[in-house]
Amino acid sequence: MLVNSEQIISALIETIQMVAFSLLFSTILGLPLGILLVVTRKGHLLQNLPFFTVMNGIINVFRSVPFIILLVAMIPVTRLIVGTSIGTAAAVVPLVFYCGPYIARLVENSLLEVDPGVIEAAEAMGATPGQIIFKFLIPEALSSLVLALTIATIGLVGASAMAGAVGGGGIGDLAITYGYQRFDTVTMIITVLILIVMVQGLQSLGNIAAKKIRRR
């Protein structure tokens, strides 16, 4: 039985839902973590070496685990949170734990690129640490942060396709169920093309947004 257009559209919608919700929760988790990793490091605004060391280690642990292993290892946690380990909603949980620390690292790198002179000037004007973070540090790094989130989104597209290996739904599930297990070459080609178009579109949008921010 060949895959039909309705199944392809349904799988695409599932992938978009997985990526959208995972990106939202991953950003909510990763953005503040990335900021804290910067401002609590040695010699920065809110230096706190014990906190920095612990958080840095935890993020490194999650970043070290391949997604397919994390996906399987987190099945008990996924069942606890959403009540099942199969389907689109279940795939969001490991995707967040995978992408959240990744976004934290990307945010950290973006903020560290900001000229230290900007922070020194803000401190000279009497700005509080909170004001320096939200009125100087983040605005200066905004263009880089947009590109960082673009990279994270593209990573989520790839990871969401991988989630199909354990029944996560979406394009990956369609490719494995029909393209691989049923030797349907046409379906495999279609799913690959869809993923390529998604990635190219996301990268182009990210580049355009970052360029507009830089011109302001």
C-alpha positions, 0 to 999 in steps of 0.5 A, spaced: 500 500 500 502 506 497 502 512 502 497 518 499 497 525 500 493 525 506 498 521 510 503 526 507 500 532 510 498 529 516 505 527 518 507 534 516 502 537 520 505 532 526 512 534 525 510 542 525 507 541 531 513 537 534 518 542 532 513 548 534 512 546 541 519 543 542 522 550 540 517 554 545 519 549 551 526 549 549 527 556 549 523 557 555 528 552 558 534 554 554 534 562 554 535 563 561 540 557 562 544 560 557 544 567 560 545 564 567 551 561 564 554 567 562 553 572 568 555 567 573 561 565 570 568 568 573 569 575 573 562 577 570 556 580 573 553 575 578 559 571 579 557 564 582 562 559 581 558 553 584 552 555 580 556 555 574 560 549 575 553 545 577 549 548 571 555 547 566 556 540 568 548 538 567 548 541 560 554 538 558 551 531 560 545 532 556 549 535 550 553 528 550 547 523 550 545 522 542 538 523 541 536 516 539 539 514 546 536 520 550 529 518 547 529 511 549 532 513 556 527 518 557 521 513 556 519 513 563 519 520 564 515 521 558 510 516 560 510 520 567 509 527 564 504 525 558 501 518 560 504 515 554 511 514 550 508 514 543 505 519 539 507 527 537 505 529 544 510 524 547 516 526 542 516 533 545 518 531 552 525 528 550 526 533 544 525 539 550 530 535 554 535 534 548 534 541 545 533 546 551 541 545 553 543 546 546 539 552 546 543 554 552 549 553 549 548 557 543 545 563 547 551 562 551 556 563 545 552 569 542 552 573 549 559 572 550 560 575 543 558 581 545 564 586 546 565 587 554 566 594 553 558 595 552 558 592 559 563 596 562 559 602 559 553 600 562 556 599 569 559 606 568 552 609 567 550 605 574 545 600 570 543 594 575 545 587 573 538 586 570 538 592 566 545 590 563 542 583 561 536 586 558 537 593 556 544 592 553 547 584 553 541 581 550 539 587 545 547 587 542 546 579 541 539 579 538 542 578 531 546 572 533 541 569 538 536 569 532 541 565 528 542 561 534 535 559 534 534 558 527 540 553 528 536 550 534 530 549 530 533 546 524 536 541 529 529 540 532 527 538 525 532 533 524 531 530 531 523 530 530 524 525 524 529 521 528 523 520 533 519 517 528 523 511 529 520 509 536 513 511 534 513 519 535 509 520 528 511 525 523 515 525 517 520 521 520 515 515 522 512 516 515 519 515 512 520 509 516 514 505 516 513 506 509 519 508 506 524 503 509 520 497 512 515 497 506 521 499 501 517 504 498 522 509 494 517 514 492 515 515 499 522 516 502 524 521 496 518 525 498 519 525 505 527 527 504 525 533 499 520 535 505 525 535 510 530 539 505 525 544 503 523 545 511 530 546 513 532 551 507 526 555 508 527 556 516 534 557 514 532 563 509 527 566 514 533 566 520 538 569 515 533 575 513 531 576 520 538 576 523 540 581 517 534 586 518 536 586 526 543 588 524 541 594 520 537 597 525 
